[in-house]
Amino acid sequence: MKKVSIGPLTLLYPHPALIIGTYGPGGRPNAMAAAWGGICSSRPPAVAVSVQSSRQTHDNLMSEREFTISIPSVGYVKEADYFGIVSGRDTDKFAATGLTPVKGNLVNAPYVGEFPVVLECRLLQMVEIGMHTQFIGEILDVKVDESVLGPDGKPDIEKIRPFAYDSMRREYYGFGSVIEKAFFAGLEFRR
């Protein structure tokens, strides 16, 4: 099948649906939806998120140098989407959505109390990339609601029910069930 070029785009499947939590001026809790992010180091455990310099979250990250990442479940897709629609400069997003800002235990940043998975991060490094700054944060702790743990005590993606963002179609997608075991499925090709 012939591949058709569609040009240089911000296309990667899937984009995670992440909510970056920071404190703004006067200690006001703020949260921003971000899809440009992901794990970037195993040791130290680190995550990278890219934020446009025009965003309130960018200013907050520059001044506070600590943040959280909350991972929403599909039941909160409307609230998560709202966090990406309005600006924290003039809107209290937590009050508007009825969600609860909870101060992190290890960082001076809020997370979304209703979301099942939270990463507490301290800024390690920043990289200027075009219209974005990539903020690389060391993951100091991961908090997981007990309700989304499996019998083995590990987070269960089918209970977490995260969703992904399609930047081409501007739509959100859920995940299905397990298709194969990682680091096992490909063993049949090993010689």
Phi and psi restraints in degrees (value plus and minus 20) as a CYANA .aco file:
   2 LYS   PHI     -96.7   -56.7
   2 LYS   PSI     114.7   154.7
   3 LYS   PHI    -106.4   -66.4
   3 LYS   PSI     117.4   157.4
   4 VAL   PHI    -129.1   -89.1
   4 VAL   PSI     109.3   149.3
   5 SER   PHI     -94.4   -54.4
   5 SER   PSI     111.5   151.5
   6 ILE   PHI    -135.9   -95.9
   6 ILE   PSI     -11.1    28.9
   7 GLY   PHI      71.4   111.4
   7 GLY   PSI     155.3   195.3
   8 PRO   PHI     -97.8   -57.8
   8 PRO   PSI      92.1   132.1
   9 LEU   PHI    -152.2  -112.2
   9 LEU   PSI     144.3   184.3
  10 THR   PHI    -104.8   -64.8
  10 THR   PSI      46.6    86.6
  11 LEU   PHI    -134.7   -94.7
  11 LEU   PSI     101.4   141.4
  12 LEU   PHI    -176.9  -136.9
  12 LEU   PSI     111.6   151.6
  13 TYR   PHI    -130.6   -90.6
  13 TYR   PSI     112.4   152.4
  14 PRO   PHI    -109.9   -69.9
  14 PRO   PSI     140.1   180.1
  15 HIS   PHI    -107.5   -67.5
  15 HIS   PSI     111.5   151.5
  16 PRO   PHI     -92.8   -52.8
  16 PRO   PSI     131.8   171.8
  17 ALA   PHI    -117.0   -77.0
  17 ALA   PSI      85.8   125.8
  18 LEU   PHI    -138.7   -98.7
  18 LEU   PSI     125.7   165.7
  19 ILE   PHI    -137.7   -97.7
  19 ILE   PSI      95.9   135.9
  20 ILE   PHI    -110.8   -70.8
  20 ILE   PSI     103.6   143.6
  21 GLY   PHI    -125.3   -85.3
  21 GLY   PSI     112.1   152.1
  22 THR   PHI    -164.6  -124.6
  22 THR   PSI     144.2   184.2
  23 TYR   PHI    -120.7   -80.7
  23 TYR   PSI     119.3   159.3
  24 GLY   PHI    -125.4   -85.4
  24 GLY   PSI    -182.2  -142.2
  25 PRO   PHI     -74.0   -34.0
  25 PRO   PSI     115.4   155.4
  26 GLY   PHI      51.3    91.3
  26 GLY   PSI      -6.4    33.6
  27 GLY   PHI      56.8    96.8
  27 GLY   PSI      -1.0    39.0
  28 ARG   PHI     -92.9   -52.9
  28 ARG   PSI     106.2   146.2
  29 PRO   PHI     -85.5   -45.5
  29 PRO   PSI     117.9   157.9
  30 ASN   PHI    -156.3  -116.3
  30 ASN   PSI     130.0   170.0
  31 ALA   PHI    -162.3  -122.3
  31 ALA   PSI     120.9   160.9
  32 MET   PHI    -153.4  -113.4
  32 MET   PSI     115.9   155.9
  33 ALA   PHI     -97.0   -57.0
  33 ALA   PSI     115.2   155.2
  34 ALA   PHI    -160.6  -120.6
  34 ALA   PSI     118.6   158.6
  35 ALA   PHI    -134.4   -94.4
  35 ALA   PSI     -31.6     8.4
  36 TRP   PHI    -111.2   -71.2
  36 TRP   PSI      64.3   104.3
  37 GLY   PHI    -188.8  -148.8
  37 GLY   PSI     144.8   184.8
  38 GLY   PHI     149.7   189.7
  38 GLY   PSI     152.0   192.0
  39 ILE   PHI     -83.9   -43.9
  39 ILE   PSI     117.0   157.0
  40 CYS   PHI    -149.4  -109.4
  40 CYS   PSI     -24.9    15.1
  41 SER   PHI    -177.9  -137.9
  41 SER   PSI     123.8   163.8
  42 SER   PHI    -108.5   -68.5
  42 SER   PSI     -61.5   -21.5
  43 ARG   PHI    -153.0  -113.0
  43 ARG   PSI      90.7   130.7
  44 PRO   PHI     -91.1   -51.1
  44 PRO   PSI     135.5   175.5
  45 PRO   PHI     -82.3   -42.3
  45 PRO   PSI     104.9   144.9
  46 ALA   PHI    -165.1  -125.1
  46 ALA   PSI     133.3   173.3
  47 VAL   PHI    -149.7  -109.7
  47 VAL   PSI     127.2   167.2
  48 ALA   PHI    -138.6   -98.6
  48 ALA   PSI     115.9   155.9
  49 VAL   PHI    -152.3  -112.3
  49 VAL   PSI     118.8   158.8
  50 SER   PHI    -126.9   -86.9
  50 SER   PSI     111.3   151.3
  51 VAL   PHI    -152.5  -112.5
  51 VAL   PSI     114.6   154.6
  52 GLN   PHI     -87.5   -47.5
  52 GLN   PSI     124.5   164.5
  53 SER   PHI     -85.6   -45.6
  53 SER   PSI     -37.8     2.2
  54 SER   PHI     -99.1   -59.1
  54 SER   PSI     -28.6    11.4
  55 ARG   PHI    -105.1   -65.1
  55 ARG   PSI     127.3   167.3
  56 GLN   PHI     -80.0   -40.0
  56 GLN   PSI     -58.4   -18.4
  57 THR   PHI     -79.1   -39.1
  57 THR   PSI     -56.7   -16.7
  58 HIS   PHI     -79.8   -39.8
  58 HIS   PSI     -69.6   -29.6
  59 ASP   PHI     -79.4   -39.4
  59 ASP   PSI     -63.4   -23.4
  60 ASN   PHI     -83.2   -43.2
  60 ASN   PSI     -62.8   -22.8
  61 LEU   PHI     -84.0   -44.0
  61 LEU   PSI     -59.6   -19.6
  62 MET   PHI     -83.7   -43.7
  62 MET   PSI     -57.7   -17.7
  63 SER   PHI    -107.6   -67.6
  63 SER   PSI     -60.7   -20.7
  64 GLU   PHI    -109.9   -69.9
  64 GLU   PSI     -52.3   -12.3
  65 ARG   PHI      42.1    82.1
  65 ARG   PSI       0.9    40.9
  66 GLU   PHI    -161.0  -121.0
  66 GLU   PSI     130.2   170.2
  67 PHE   PHI    -179.8  -139.8
  67 PHE   PSI     147.3   187.3
  68 THR   PHI    -141.5  -101.5
  68 THR   PSI     139.5   179.5
  69 ILE   PHI    -145.6  -105.6
  69 ILE   PSI      99.3   139.3
  70 SER   PHI    -123.5   -83.5
  70 SER   PSI     116.5   156.5
  71 ILE   PHI    -126.3   -86.3
  71 ILE   PSI      92.8   132.8
  72 PRO   PHI     -99.4   -59.4
  72 PRO   PSI     135.5   175.5
  73 SER   PHI    -116.9   -76.9
  73 SER   PSI     146.3   186.3
  74 VAL   PHI     -78.1   -38.1
  74 VAL   PSI     -45.4    -5.4
  75 GLY   PHI     -87.0   -47.0
  75 GLY   PSI     -31.5     8.5
  76 TYR   PHI    -139.2   -99.2
  76 TYR   PSI       6.3    46.3
  77 VAL   PHI     -82.8   -42.8
  77 VAL   PSI     -57.3   -17.3
  78 LYS   PHI     -86.9   -46.9
  78 LYS   PSI     -62.2   -22.2
  79 GLU   PHI     -85.6   -45.6
  79 GLU   PSI     -63.6   -23.6
  80 ALA   PHI     -82.5   -42.5
  80 ALA   PSI     -61.6   -21.6
  81 ASP   PHI     -82.3   -42.3
  81 ASP   PSI     -61.8   -21.8
  82 TYR   PHI     -79.1   -39.1
  82 TYR   PSI     -58.4   -18.4
  83 PHE   PHI     -80.6   -40.6
  83 PHE   PSI     -40.1    -0.1
  84 GLY   PHI    -118.5   -78.5
  84 GLY   PSI     -27.3    12.7
  85 ILE   PHI    -112.6   -72.6
  85 ILE   PSI     -61.0   -21.0
  86 VAL   PHI    -128.1   -88.1
  86 VAL   PSI     140.8   180.8
  87 SER   PHI    -113.2   -73.2
  87 SER   PSI     121.0   161.0
  88 GLY   PHI     -93.3   -53.3
  88 GLY   PSI     -28.0    12.0
  89 ARG   PHI     -87.0   -47.0
  89 ARG   PSI     -54.9   -14.9
  90 ASP   PHI    -149.1  -109.1
  90 ASP   PSI     -11.9    28.1
  91 THR   PHI    -156.2  -116.2
  91 THR   PSI     114.7   154.7
  92 ASP   PHI    -108.5   -68.5
  92 ASP   PSI      76.3   116.3
  93 LYS   PHI     -85.7   -45.7
  93 LYS   PSI     -53.5   -13.5
  94 PHE   PHI     -85.7   -45.7
  94 PHE   PSI     -66.0   -26.0
  95 ALA   PHI     -83.2   -43.2
  95 ALA   PSI     -62.3   -22.3
  96 ALA   PHI     -84.0   -44.0
  96 ALA   PSI     -56.1   -16.1
  97 THR   PHI    -114.2   -74.2
  97 THR   PSI     -34.1     5.9
  98 GLY   PHI      58.1    98.1
  98 GLY   PSI      -8.9    31.1
  99 LEU   PHI    -104.7   -64.7
  99 LEU   PSI     141.2   181.2
 100 THR   PHI    -124.0   -84.0
 100 THR   PSI      99.5   139.5
 101 PRO   PHI    -100.1   -60.1
 101 PRO   PSI     107.1   147.1
 102 VAL   PHI    -139.3   -99.3
 102 VAL   PSI     107.8   147.8
 103 LYS   PHI     -88.5   -48.5
 103 LYS   PSI     112.5   152.5
 104 GLY   PHI     -80.2   -40.2
 104 GLY   PSI     132.5   172.5
 105 ASN   PHI     -98.2   -58.2
 105 ASN   PSI     -53.7   -13.7
 106 LEU   PHI    -128.8   -88.8
 106 LEU   PSI     -34.5     5.5
 107 VAL   PHI    -151.5  -111.5
 107 VAL   PSI     136.8   176.8
 108 ASN   PHI    -108.9   -68.9
 108 ASN   PSI      52.9    92.9
 109 ALA   PHI    -178.0  -138.0
 109 ALA   PSI     127.7   167.7
 110 PRO   PHI    -109.4   -69.4
 110 PRO   PSI     134.2   174.2
 111 TYR   PHI    -144.6  -104.6
 111 TYR   PSI     149.8   189.8
 112 VAL   PHI    -108.6   -68.6
 112 VAL   PSI      93.0   133.0
 113 GLY   PHI     -78.5   -38.5
 113 GLY   PSI     -52.2   -12.2
 114 GLU   PHI    -101.1   -61.1
 114 GLU   PSI     -33.7     6.3
 115 PHE   PHI    -106.3   -66.3
 115 PHE   PSI     119.7   159.7
 116 PRO   PHI     -94.3   -54.3
 116 PRO   PSI     -41.5    -1.5
 117 VAL   PHI    -150.9  -110.9
 117 VAL   PSI     114.4   154.4
 118 VAL   PHI    -156.8  -116.8
 118 VAL   PSI     113.8   153.8
 119 LEU   PHI    -129.3   -89.3
 119 LEU   PSI     110.1   150.1
 120 GLU   PHI    -120.8   -80.8
 120 GLU   PSI     105.8   145.8
 121 CYS   PHI    -151.1  -111.1
 121 CYS   PSI     124.9   164.9
 122 ARG   PHI    -137.1   -97.1
 122 ARG   PSI     113.9   153.9
 123 LEU   PHI     -81.4   -41.4
 123 LEU   PSI     106.9   146.9
 124 LEU   PHI    -120.7   -80.7
 124 LEU   PSI     -60.3   -20.3
 125 GLN   PHI    -181.0  -141.0
 125 GLN   PSI     135.0   175.0
 126 MET   PHI    -148.2  -108.2
 126 MET   PSI     123.5   163.5
 127 VAL   PHI    -151.8  -111.8
 127 VAL   PSI     103.9   143.9
 128 GLU   PHI    -101.6   -61.6
 128 GLU   PSI     104.1   144.1
 129 ILE   PHI    -155.1  -115.1
 129 ILE   PSI      79.3   119.3
 130 GLY   PHI      37.0    77.0
 130 GLY   PSI    -145.9  -105.9
 131 MET   PHI    -105.8   -65.8
 131 MET   PSI     -15.9    24.1
 132 HIS   PHI    -138.7   -98.7
 132 HIS   PSI     137.1   177.1
 133 THR   PHI    -133.5   -93.5
 133 THR   PSI     108.6   148.6
 134 GLN   PHI    -111.5   -71.5
 134 GLN   PSI     101.2   141.2
 135 PHE   PHI    -121.2   -81.2
 135 PHE   PSI      99.6   139.6
 136 ILE   PHI    -124.3   -84.3
 136 ILE   PSI      99.9   139.9
 137 GLY   PHI    -138.0   -98.0
 137 GLY   PSI     116.7   156.7
 138 GLU   PHI     -94.7   -54.7
 138 GLU   PSI     110.9   150.9
 139 ILE   PHI    -101.0   -61.0
 139 ILE   PSI      89.9   129.9
 140 LEU   PHI    -105.1   -65.1
 140 LEU   PSI     -48.4    -8.4
 141 ASP   PHI    -182.7  -142.7
 141 ASP   PSI     131.4   171.4
 142 VAL   PHI    -140.5  -100.5
 142 VAL   PSI     106.1   146.1
 143 LYS   PHI    -128.5   -88.5
 143 LYS   PSI     114.7   154.7
 144 VAL   PHI    -153.2  -113.2
 144 VAL   PSI     110.8   150.8
 145 ASP   PHI     -79.8   -39.8
 145 ASP   PSI     116.6   156.6
 146 GLU   PHI     -76.4   -36.4
 146 GLU   PSI     -51.6   -11.6
 147 SER   PHI     -85.5   -45.5
 147 SER   PSI     -36.4     3.6
 148 VAL   PHI    -128.2   -88.2
 148 VAL   PSI      -7.1    32.9
 149 LEU   PHI    -106.8   -66.8
 149 LEU   PSI     122.8   162.8
 150 GLY   PHI    -103.6   -63.6
 150 GLY   PSI     157.9   197.9
 151 PRO   PHI     -79.9   -39.9
 151 PRO   PSI     -42.5    -2.5
 152 ASP   PHI    -106.1   -66.1
 152 ASP   PSI     -19.2    20.8
 153 GLY   PHI      64.0   104.0
 153 GLY   PSI     -17.8    22.2
 154 LYS   PHI    -118.5   -78.5
 154 LYS   PSI     134.0   174.0
 155 PRO   PHI     -78.3   -38.3
 155 PRO   PSI     118.9   158.9
 156 ASP   PHI    -131.9   -91.9
 156 ASP   PSI      93.2   133.2
 157 ILE   PHI     -80.3   -40.3
 157 ILE   PSI     -50.4   -10.4
 158 GLU   PHI     -91.8   -51.8
 158 GLU   PSI     -43.1    -3.1
 159 LYS   PHI    -108.6   -68.6
 159 LYS   PSI     -55.4   -15.4
 160 ILE   PHI     -84.8   -44.8
 160 ILE   PSI     -63.4   -23.4
 161 ARG   PHI      37.9    77.9
 161 ARG   PSI      32.8    72.8
 162 PRO   PHI     -90.5   -50.5
 162 PRO   PSI     151.6   191.6
 163 PHE   PHI    -157.5  -117.5
 163 PHE   PSI     145.6   185.6
 164 ALA   PHI    -142.4  -102.4
 164 ALA   PSI     142.7   182.7
 165 TYR   PHI    -133.4   -93.4
 165 TYR   PSI     115.1   155.1
 166 ASP   PHI    -124.5   -84.5
 166 ASP   PSI      86.7   126.7
 167 SER   PHI     -90.2   -50.2
 167 SER   PSI     -42.4    -2.4
 168 MET   PHI     -94.8   -54.8
 168 MET   PSI     -61.6   -21.6
 169 ARG   PHI    -120.3   -80.3
 169 ARG   PSI     -29.3    10.7
 170 ARG   PHI      36.1    76.1
 170 ARG   PSI      34.4    74.4
 171 GLU   PHI    -156.2  -116.2
 171 GLU   PSI     138.0   178.0
 172 TYR   PHI    -125.6   -85.6
 172 TYR   PSI     125.9   165.9
 173 TYR   PHI    -152.3  -112.3
 173 TYR   PSI     122.8   162.8
 174 GLY   PHI    -108.8   -68.8
 174 GLY   PSI     158.1   198.1
 175 PHE   PHI    -131.5   -91.5
 175 PHE   PSI     133.5   173.5
 176 GLY   PHI    -114.6   -74.6
 176 GLY   PSI    -176.4  -136.4
 177 SER   PHI    -109.1   -69.1
 177 SER   PSI     157.2   197.2
 178 VAL   PHI     -80.6   -40.6
 178 VAL   PSI     115.4   155.4
 179 ILE   PHI    -124.9   -84.9
 179 ILE   PSI     -50.2   -10.2
 180 GLU   PHI    -183.7  -143.7
 180 GLU   PSI     142.6   182.6
 181 LYS   PHI    -105.9   -65.9
 181 LYS   PSI     109.1   149.1
 182 ALA   PHI     -89.2   -49.2
 182 ALA   PSI     128.5   168.5
 183 PHE   PHI      42.2    82.2
 183 PHE   PSI       0.5    40.5
 184 PHE   PHI    -156.3  -116.3
 184 PHE   PSI     -63.2   -23.2
 185 ALA   PHI     -76.7   -36.7
 185 ALA   PSI     -57.0   -17.0
 186 GLY   PHI    -105.5   -65.5
 186 GLY   PSI     -21.9    18.1
 187 LEU   PHI     -80.4   -40.4
 187 LEU   PSI     -44.7    -4.7
 188 GLU   PHI     -83.6   -43.6
 188 GLU   PSI     -39.9     0.1
 189 PHE   PHI    -110.6   -70.6
 189 PHE   PSI     -25.8    14.2
 190 ARG   PHI     -91.3   -51.3
 190 ARG   PSI     118.0   158.0
